Amino acid sequence: MDLWNIFDEEWVPVGVWVENALQWVVANFRFIFQAIKVPFDIVLTGLEDGLTEAPDLLILTLIVLIAWQAGGRKLGLISLACMLGIGLMGAWEESMTTLSIVLTCVVFCSLIGIPLGVFAAKNDRFWMVLQPCLDLMQTIPSFVYLVPIVMLFSIGNVSGVIVTFIYALPPVVRLTNLGIRQVRADMVEAARAFGASKRQTLFKVELPLAMPTIMAGVNQTIMMALSMVVVSSMISVTGLGQMVLRGIGRLDMGLATVGGLGIVLLAIVIDRTSQSFGISARDRNHRKWYETGPVGALRALVNKG
């Protein structure tokens, strides 16, 4: 043994340990991971079938109306231009598949991440334990997630949703925790003084005040989910990411460019719309969401009639 180059040998076989641990988990607990796939599969299948099988113009109209309702006519026009660009490039079906994957990821990240963030804001010990886990999830390179996910869940769109969910979960947890902690103490004390219970204080005071920060976390989750589109295509996840991957593999710059532009345009629509949903009523001139946009216009017509 060369004492001057002692690290030429492997002293701690971490790779072997991890491989053996994964093999043992797959052999003994595969049924658990197959059960975990079920809710992801149900939501993803429903969204994908709805977005890909519905008429293109109907989906385009819905997207534009949602964007208009969230951010006004300007955002509606921007969304119309972006979605028309995707459709005219011939990437509509792939973009709907990618959109269904991102929406499924956002649904599960919100259902799990927001309650985790609220509990972490209320319990400092839990936050101390959770924070290193979130740090680990955010610092591990995205490619590293693919190997254990393939071993535990096989390949396909559902596995892509799961790996994207794990990668995109930390922002919504962190910003929900931050938003709840930043609620002014005197507001909480005032609610308690007027007889509000802890649950009423949470839902009537803390969550509404923290909503802009929480929606910023959801927005970051969406952006991280979109950043995984191309990476997850390496485990047979269809959509715009697979177009980019095929283009790279064939050195077909046209195909890769269409897929890349599709991701960019879809990201613009989702990002601007999700950010608009986080705008508080105060910044909307104290108008409720149903008093603006197409819903407000429809209500005005009904009232006139």
ROVEX-815077 format. One record per residue (C-alpha): residue in three letters; x, y, z. Coordinates in steps of 0.001 Angstrom, whole numbers, plus 524288, in hexadecimal, padded with zeros to 5 digits. Example, Ala and Ser with C-alpha at 12.3 -4.5 7.8 and 13.67 -1.06 7.14 Angstrom:
2
ALA8300C7EE6C81E78 SER835667FBDC81BE4 
REM end
This chain:
305
MET800008000080000 ASP8050C80D647FC1D LEU803C08162280821 TRP80537822467FFC8 ASN7F96981E8D7F762 ILE7F06E817F08010B PHE7E43681C5C7F9F6 ASP7E74F814637EDE7 GLU7DFF7809577F495 GLU7D1AA808EF7F84A TRP7D0E1808B980717 VAL7C25180AF780904 PRO7BA37804097FE80 VAL7AE8B80D297FEF2 GLY7AA84809AF7F120 VAL7A9CF7FB3D7F459 TRP7A1F87FDFA800A1 VAL7981B806567F950 GLU796D47FC3F7EE70 ASN794817F1497F82B ALA78AB37F9797FFC0 LEU783037FCA67F362 GLN7830D7EE7B7EF1B TRP77DEE7EA6B7FC89 VAL7733E7F4BA7FC4D VAL76EF77F0D87EE99 ALA76EAD7E2787F24B ASN766DC7E4427FED1 PHE75EB37F0A17FD77 ARG75BD47F21E7EF04 PHE74D307F0F97F191 ILE74DB57FD637F9DA PHE753AF8053C7EECC GLN749C67FFD27E534 ALA73F12804837EE6B ILE74570811FF7EF21 LYS74472812E27E053 VAL735A28113D7E063 PRO7314E81F177E451 PHE73B82825337DB4E ASP736D181C7C7D03F ILE7287681FEF7D280 VAL72AA882EA17D27E LEU7345582E5D7C739 THR72BAF825B07BEBF GLY71FD682E477C121 LEU7270C83ADA7BDDD GLU72E36835297B22C ASP721F982F347AC4D GLY71A7583BC57AE5E LEU724E38449E7A884 THR7289B83C0479CF1 GLU71B36836EA7990A ALA7138F8439479A41 PRO712C684C6F78E36 ASP71ECF854F878CE0 LEU7171D8619B78BC4 LEU70F7685E5E7981A ILE71BE885C777A009 LEU721B4868C479A0B THR715988707979DE0 LEU715DC86B387ABC8 ILE7244186E947AD7B VAL7222887C677A86B LEU7162987E777B117 ILE71D5A879897BD34 ALA728E1882797BA3E TRP71FA388DF97B800 GLN7189B88B347C4C2 ALA7257B88A507CC30 GLY72D05895AD7C672 GLY7245389DB47BDA8 ARG722DA89F687AF05 LYS731578A1AA7ACAE LEU734D08946F7B272 GLY729BC88E467AABB LEU72F778939279E13 ILE73D3088F1F7A1D5 SER738068817A7A4BD LEU7309A88154797E1 ALA73CEC884EA79056 CYS7454387AC57976E MET73B8586FA5795D5 LEU739268732378794 GLY747DC872A27858D ILE748778650C78B88 GLY73D268605078334 LEU7423D866127767A MET74F9B85FB3778C9 GLY748ED8526577959 ALA74BEA84FD3787AE TRP73E23850FB78D2C GLU73C27842D479153 GLU749B1841FF79782 SER7475084EC179EB8 MET73A71849897A432 THR7418083D687A927 THR74BD8845E97AF89 LEU7415284EC47B53D SER73A4C843027BB22 ILE7470683E5C7C16F VAL749D984BD87C70D LEU73BED84D9B7CC1A THR73C12840287D279 CYS748E7843887D908 VAL74366850837DDD8 VAL73739849EF7E34E PHE73EFA840577EB93 CYS7496184A407EF68 SER73EAF853637F43F LEU73712848BA7FB50 ILE74333843FE8026B GLY74C3484FD080299 ILE742E485A22807FA PRO73EA085215813E7 LEU74CEC84E8D8165C GLY750AB85CE9815C6 VAL745A4860CD81F06 PHE749608563B828D6 ALA757B885A1F827C0 ALA754208684A82AA6 LYS74CD0863FD836CF ASN7570385A5083BB8 ASP7654385E8D83C5C ARG76A3C850D983F58 PHE7638D84B5183362 TRP7695C8565D82B29 MET777018534483052 VAL7755C8452D82BB7 LEU76EC2848B481EE8 GLN778578534081A9C PRO7841984A328183C CYS77B418411E8106E LEU776F884C72807C9 ASP7851C850C880653 LEU788B984312801D6 MET77D72842867F834 GLN7815984F927F23B THR78FF784D187F151 ILE78FB583F6C7EB69 PRO79158840B07DC98 SER784C983DCD7D55D PHE78AE1832997CDA3 VAL78DDD82B467DA3C TYR77F51829C17DD15 LEU77D1F821C37D0C7 VAL784298152D7D4BB PRO77CCB8121F7E168 ILE76FE38168C7DB76 VAL7718680D3F7CFF7 MET775198020E7D91F LEU7697D8049C7E222 PHE75EFA809457D89A SER763D9804CB7CB15 ILE7630980E6F7BFA6 GLY75836816787B990 ASN75085822E37BBDF VAL74C4D81F4A7C9B1 SER75A6781D267CDC0 GLY75D9A82A457C78F VAL7531C830CA7CFD6 ILE7587682A817DC30 VAL7668582E9D7D9A3 THR761D983C487D629 PHE7599783CB37E28C ILE7655B8394F7EB11 TYR76DE4843527E42B ALA763CD84E527E463 LEU75E3684C817F22D PRO767F38547B7FA75 PRO764878624E7F5B5 VAL75632861817F969 VAL759A385BF6806D1 ARG763DA8665F80982 LEU75BB5871EE80500 THR74F7886D3380BFA ASN7576786C4F81879 LEU75D11879D3815E5 GLY74FD187FCE812D1 ILE7497687AC981F4C ARG754FD87F1D8279E GLN754A988CCE8219C VAL7468E88F498258F ARG746DF89A3E82F76 ALA74562895A883D72 ASP73BEF8A098840E9 MET7329189BDF8363D VAL7327488E3C83C21 GLU730E4893B7849E1 ALA7258489C2A8457C ALA71EA38905A83FBD ARG720BF8889F84C34 ALA71BEC8942E8544F PHE70F238943484CB4 GLY70D24885CD85004 ALA7122B87F25843B5 SER716E3871368456F LYS7241E86CBA8406D ARG71DAC866DF83470 GLN715DB87336831AD THR7220287B8483378 LEU7296987308829D7 PHE71F07872FC81F3B LYS7197F880AF8212E VAL725D68886882465 GLU732DA8818282238 LEU7306B87A748155F PRO729F18862C80E8F LEU7351088F23812BF ALA73F4E8852080EDB MET738B7881CA801DC PRO7417088A677F929 THR74D8E883BB7FEBA ILE74743876497FD8A MET7439E878E47EF69 ALA751AC87D177ECE8 GLY7559586FA47F1DC VAL74BBE869297E8CD ASN75133871497DDA2 GLN75F0886CC27E0B5 THR75A2B85EC27E13F ILE75454860597D3AC MET7610F865CB7CE4C MET768FB85AAC7D44A ALA75F4D850DA7CEBC LEU7611D856AB7C135 SER76FE4856267C2E3 MET76EB7847667C4D5 VAL7675A8455C7B80F VAL773698427D7AFDE VAL77A5D83AD57BAA5 SER76EAD8320A7BD4B SER76D6982F187AEC3 MET77946826387B0A5 ILE7704381C817B79B SER7666A81C337AC60 VAL75E0D827A97B0D1 THR756F282CEE7A4EC GLY7544383B157A18F LEU75C88846B179DAE GLY76864841847A4F4 GLN7688C8355879C8C MET7687283DE47905B VAL774B1844B57954E LEU77B1E837C7798DA ARG77809831CD78B88 GLY77D2583DEF784D7 ILE789E683D2F78C65 GLY78B4882EA1789CE ARG789398304377B34 LEU7905F83D5177A4A ASP7837E842A57752E MET78443850E077947 GLY776E1853DC773B0 LEU76FFD849D177C3C ALA777DD84DCD78843 THR774E185C24785BC VAL766428599F7849A GLY7665D8521479163 GLY76E9985C6479834 LEU76632867B37936F GLY75A0F8603779783 ILE75F5785EDF7A552 VAL762B886D5F7A5C8 LEU75554871CA7A0F1 LEU74E35868747AA0C ALA756A386D2A7B55F ILE7530887B557B274 VAL7447D878457B2D0 ILE7450F870257BF40 ASP74E738794C7C633 ARG746DF885D17C386 THR739D087F6F7C6BE SER73E5A879727D38A GLN744BF886427D7A0 SER7381688D7C7D4E9 PHE7307A8844B7DDC1 GLY73988888737E8D4 ILE735DB896D67E7C9 SER72E8289B387F3EB ALA721188A1AA7F395 ARG7276B8AE557F845 ASP72FA48AEE17EBD9 ARG7235D8AC5F7E3CE ASN71D358B9087E8BD HIS715FF8B14A7F33C ARG70E128A9FA7E902 LYS70AE789BAC7EAAE TRP70F7B892047E06A TYR701C7890017DB16 GLU6FFFD89EAA7D8FD THR70A9089F4D7CE7E GLY70DF8898247C1F5 PRO7045B8900C7BA0E VAL6FCD188BFC7C638 GLY6FAF489A4A7C9DE ALA6F6C789D8C7BBF5 LEU6ECFE8924F7BC03 ARG6E789896A67C939 ALA6E5F68A4777C40D LEU6DE6589F8C7B83A VAL6D597897367C0CF ASN6D2F48A2917CA04 LYS6CF9F8AB807BEA8 GLY6C6688A1547B93C 
REM end
